[in-house]
Amino acid sequence: MIIGLLVLDLHLPHARSLKDKRRELNRIRDRVRKKFNAAYAELDFQEAWQRSRVGIVTLNSQQKLVEEQLRAVFRDVEQVFNGETVVADLRFF
């Protein structure tokens, strides 16, 4: 079994409060869960208004399928996210 982890460091320049940040992250979380059936969690910077680190995880028996799905997640987040992705890191276990 291959586990894939996509870690995204996000910058939310338009967030003026934690409420603004949560609204944007919840939108991404709901989309990732619904469209890709992948697990999502905020990993760091929970108290920072304009910064977040999120992790998205999926698994399969074939690494190629895991990689394709996480790359599709990344492209989708890039298209709908109202901010910028500072760092993206893809790992397999």
Secondary structure, 3 states (H helix, E strand, C coil): CEEEEEEEEEECCCCCCHHHHHHHHHHHHHHHHHHHCCEEEEEECCCCCCEEEEEEEEEECCHHHHHHHHHHHHHHHHHHCCCEEEEEEEEEC
